[in-house]
Amino acid sequence: MREIAPTESSPIDWKRYEKMTLPEKWAYLDEKSREIHAQIEKLIDR
């Protein structure tokens, strides 16, 4: 698998993600999607 480094465009820490169990991955992605939705809401509200 190729190396994916977290970047400004990718808020997900892939190194950390690879070490997680499946339930942790779901929780992590859920949390990240909430953060992204909150950022989008802020942009829309401007």
Contacts in CASP RR format, 6 or more apart in sequence:
PFRMAT RR
TARGET T0000
AUTHOR 0000-0000-0000
METHOD contacts of the structure
MODEL  1
MREIAPTESSPIDWKRYEKMTLPEKWAYLDEKSREIHAQIEKLIDR
4 10 0 8 1.000
4 14 0 8 1.000
5 14 0 8 1.000
6 12 0 8 1.000
6 13 0 8 1.000
6 14 0 8 1.000
6 15 0 8 1.000
11 32 0 8 1.000
11 35 0 8 1.000
11 36 0 8 1.000
12 28 0 8 1.000
12 29 0 8 1.000
12 32 0 8 1.000
16 28 0 8 1.000
17 25 0 8 1.000
17 28 0 8 1.000
20 28 0 8 1.000
END
